[in-house]
């Protein structure tokens, strides 16, 4: 299987080259030339085995084929439990049990293992460039920290992530550098894309991406949807519908891939914050990126979601796409109210992003929808203690791995939202 660019101006590319490149040469995002249907239902008891079975068709011609099981075992070494909520057929897919307490740990670890497996002993070090709105950078830092042959540059919007998120970006040292950009997430994302498309820079400095634009992020994230839906169907005999809190659409695209592969997934609904580019589009307006707004659910503060290109590529036209997905925006006041009511109403304390999904679930139930719905819990609430704790009236204990990172010193370098400044920083001999 080869991989194509969403913009159609790149030759079909083998998976190993697509993984290493991150972004296609024409600026598009890599997608499989076809999404394979599984020959038989997935019945694995363990998440790593589900991941291996799901990903194997994409890696048939890869040099990583024989090591794919090992890479999956390392990347998916912590569970993604599907837990019942207080309401009938209400579920929570908990994706925050990894080292940085966010769903992005799974795919970041998979990508790190895959890129390490593709390296030759004499290869020059690769710089992993990542823009983050809060959680991606920490997951990538943890996955690549002290991994030989890699440097990591994290771009994040200064003052627009929670204090604990900022600490989690700057607490690594060694081969990881955090750069706090004077701008919003879209500015960070724009800088990263400029660097990845700069052929002269890449000739001097091997670069790759670990954002959700990377194929190595997209494909493995389909595994936890496949696992949850398969187990739910085996026990209850009906498809599981998912509510995905989203900003840049990577996690939502992964759910779509799992459904296209034949997994028993029903509807996919998107919950955004006040950044309403997607709700506007799915309500019928022309697609138009919006200026980014700062919200309580900061990891979803995206006005120009990159992965929209993938969704459009997979559908014949706007009408077909709008028929396949719905999207609802949730403002800060509603996020606060949902967090405050969640312990009694749902039996959980959610992070602000998960709260957008819970609100959409409540809306669906109020409309009479009785189907089984799983809200995707994208991050642990302890990462947003300053928001969550006053609303629920008690402290939220951080999980051990998060507590360990918070105990380390952290620092970040300032960076202007200017490509020349980023380019100079990446080329600086003082990087090491």
N, C-alpha and C positions, 0 to 999 in steps of 0.2 A: 504494500500500500504506500502510495505517495501522498504528499500534502500540498495543498494549493493555497495561494494567497487570496484573501477576500477581495482584493482589488484586481486580480486576474492578470497581472503583468509580471508574474514570476513563474519560471518553469516548474513543473511538478518536482517536488523535493523529497528525498528520503527522510525518514523520521529522525535519524541521528543528526543530520544537517539542520533540520528544522528546530530540533531541541537546542542545539548549540547556538543557532543564530538568534533565537528569541523572536525578533521581528523580521518579516519578509523583506527582501531588498526593495520592493516597491512601496514599502510603508504599511502594507496590509498585515493582517493576522493570519497565521497558518490555521487551516482546517483540514480534516481528513478528506480525501477525494471522494470517499463514501463513508457512511456510518454503518458498520456491519451489524447485522442482526445476529443475536446469539443463537446457536444451534439448539440449545437446551436450557431449561430454567436454571438459575443459579441457586444452589442449595447449600452453599458453604456455611458452616457454623461460625467461622472466624472471619473477621473483616479483612485481614491480609490475603486470605485465600479468595475471597470475593474480588478484591482488587486485582489479583493476579489473573483470574479468569476473565475479568472484564477488559483488562488492558492487553492481554495476549494477542488479540487480532491486530492491534496497531503495531506490535513489535515483532511480527513474524520475520521481517527482513532486517531487523536491527542487530547490531553487534551486541546489544544488551539482552538479547532474547534468552540466553541461558542463565543470566543473572537476574532476570526480572522478578522471580519469586523472592530472591534475597532482598532486592530493593524494596519490594512491597512489604516484606516482613519488617524491615527497619522503619519504613515510613509510616506504616499503620500499626505500630506496636501498642497503641492505646485505643480503647474502644470508642465507638460512637453510639452510645445507647439511645434507644427509642423508648422514652419514658411516658407513661400515661399522665395526663393532666387531670384536673378535677372534673372537667366536663366529659360527657359521653362521647367517645370517639375523638377526643382531643389528645394530641400527642406532642411531645417535644423531642426533636432530634438534637441531642447534646453533642456539639462539636468542639467543646472548649476544654477537653481533657489532656491536651498536649502541653509541651514545655512553655509556650507563651500564652496559653489559655485562650486561644482563638482558633477558628476553623482552618485558618491558613497554614497551620502547622503540618497538616497531612501532605498537602501538595508541595510545600516548600521542602520538606524532607525528601519527598520522592524526587523532585527536581535535582536537589543536591546529590542524591545517590546516583541518578542517571548521568548528570554531567561529570561527576567524578569517574564513573565507569567509562565514559567516552574519552577521557584524557589519556594521552601518551606520556611516557616518562619525560620526553624531551620537549613537551609543549611549554610555551611561555605561560605565565600565570594569566588567568582570565579574571577580569573585573566584572562582577555581577552588579548591575546598576538597577536600582529599584526605587520607584516612587511610591510613597505610602500615605494613606489618609489616616493611619493609626496603627493597624495590626499587621499588615503585610511585612513591613520592614523588620519588626521584631522576629517574626516567624522565619524570614529569610536569614537574618543574622544568626539565629539559633541553629539553623540547619547548616550554614556554611562556616560557623565559627571554628577557627583553627583547622579547617579542612585544607590540606596541602594543595597548592596550585590555584587558590582562589583568593581574590580580594573582594570586599563588598562595600559599595557606596550606597547609602540610604539617603534619599531626598524626602524630607517631610516638611509640611507647612508650619512655620514657626508660630506658636501660640494657638494652633488649631487642633491640637490633640490633647487628650487628658494628661495630667501630670504623670500618672503611672504609665501611660502609653509612651510618653516622651522618655521616661526613665528606661523603659524596656528597649528603646531604640539606641540609647547612648551608653548602655552599661556593659558592652562586650569588649571593646578594645581589640588588641592583636590585629587581625586582618579585617576588622570591621570599622568603618567610619560613618558616623551619622552627620548629615549636613542639614541644618535647619534653614529652610529657604524662606526668603522674604516674599511670600506669596501664598496662594491657596494650592489645593491639591492639583487642580488642573494645570497650574503653572509647573508644578513638580513633574507631572506626567508629560507635559509638553517638552520639558528639558530632557527627560529620559529618552523620549522618542527621537528628539533631534540628535542626541549622541549616538543612538543605535543606528540611525540612518546616515551618519557622517562617515563616509567611506575612508576619507583621509585619516580620521581619528582611529578607526578600526584597523587600519593598516599599521598603525604604531602601537595600538593598545587593544588586545583581544577583549571584546565586550560581549556580554550576554545579558538577557533580561530575566528577572524572576517575578515580574508583575503578572497579573492575570492575562495579559496579552500573550504570555508564553504558553506554548502547547504543553509544556511540562507542568503547568499549573492546571490547565483546563481538564485534561484527560483523567488524572488521578482523582480529582474531586467528584467525578461521576461515581466513584466506588461506594461512598457512604450512602448515596441515594439508592444505588442498586441493592446494597446490603439491607438497608431498612425496609425498602419496598418488598424485596423478596421474602424476608422473614415475616413481614406483616401479611402478605398474601398467603404464605404457607399456613399461617395460623388462623386467618379469618376469611380467606377466599375472595377478597375484593381489593381493587387497586387502592394505593395510598396517595392522597393528594398532598402537595407541599406548598407551604407559604415560605418564600425565601426573602429575607431582608437583603436589600441589594443597593449598591451604589454604582460600581463599575461593571456589573452584570456577569462577572466571571463565574461565580458560584451558581447563578441562575442558568447560565449556558451549560454548565456541567449537568444539572438536572435535566435539561433538554436532551443532551447527548444520551444519558441513561435511558430516558423514555424512548428515544429513537432506536436504541439498540434492542428494544422489546421488553424492557423491564416493566412490571405491573405498576406503573405510575400514572395517575389520573391527571388532574389539572395542576398546572404550575402557576401560582399567583405570586406577584412581586409586591413587596412592601418597601416603599422608599420613605425618606424623611421629607422635609420641605423642599428639597432639591427635586423639582417635579418635571424634569425633562421627560422621563418615561411615562408618568401618568398622563401628561399632556398628549404625548404621541398615541398611547393606547386608547385614549378617549377620542381620537380622530384627528387631532391637529397634525400638521406636517412636523417631521422630526426637526428640532432646532435645539442645539446646545444652549444652555442657560448659564448666566454667571453663577458661580458657586456661592451658596449661602452657608454660613456657619450654623450648625445645629447641635443639639445634645447628642445625636447619633452621628458623631463626627467621622467615623470610618466610612460612612456612606455620603459624605459631603462631596459629591461629584456632579458637575454640571454637564460634562461631556463624556458619557460612559463609553469606554473604548470598545467593549465587547458587543455593542449594538451592531457593529459590522458583521459579527458572526451570526447573530440572530437574523439579520437581513439576508445574509448569504444562504441560509438554510430554508428560506421561504420564497415562494414565487413572487409575491408582491406584498404590499402593506396590508391588504385585506386578509390574506392568509395568516400573516404574522399576528395581526390584531385578534384574529379568531382563536389563536393558539395560546395566548398569554393575556392575563389582565394585570394591571398595576395600579396601586393606590398609594397616595402620598399621606403622610402622617405628620402633623405639626408638633412643635415642642410641647405645647400645653397638653396635647393628647398623650404624648409620650410620658410626661410626668404623671398624668392621671392613671395611665395604664400601669406604670411601675408601682404606684402607691396601692392600687387595688389588686395587683397580681397575686400577692401571697394568699389573700382570702379567696379570690375568684378562681385562681388557677393552681394554687399550691406551690408556686415558685417565686423566686426573686429574679427578675430578668435584667439584663443589661439594656441600655437604651435602644440598641439595634433590634434585639429580640422583642422588645416592647412594641415596635412597629408591626411585627408579625402577629403578636398577640392581639393587637387592636384589629387587624384585618380579620383574624379568626372570630373575634367577637362580632364584627360586622356581618360576617357570613352567617353566623348562628342566628343573629337577629333577623336576617332575611329568610330564615327557614332552611338553610342548607344543613342537612343531617349526615353528609358524607364524612368518612374519616379524613381528618386533616392533621398534618404534622407541621408545626412551626419549627423552622431551623434556628436553633440557638447558636448564634455565631461567635459569642465571646462570653467569658465569665464576668458576672456583675462586679466582682472585686476590682476589675480594671478601671471602673468608673465610680469609685467609692464616693467622690465628691458630689456626684449626681444622685446615686442610688440610695446611699445610707440615710440622708435626711428624709427621703420620701418613704422609706420602709420603717424608719425609726429604730434601727439597730445597725451595728457593725456587720459588714460582710467579710468573712474570713477569706483571705486569698489562698488559693491552692498552693501546695509546697513549692512547685517549680517557680511560680510567680513570686512567692515570698523570697525565694533565694535570689532571683534577679533584682528585686527591689533592695536587697541588702548590699548590693555591689555599688560602687561609685559610678556615676554616669556623666558624660560630657558630649557636647555636640558643637560643631563648627558652624558659624554663620556663613550663608551664601546668598548673594544677590540672585534674583530671579532672572538671570541673564545667561545665555548659553555660553558666551565667551568665558565667563567666570567659571562655569562648570567644566568646560573643556580644559582650561588651565589647571584646575584643581585635579582633574583626572590624570593629567600628564605630569603633574609635579613629582619630582624625584623623591620628595619627602613623604610620599604616600606610605611607604613601608615603615 
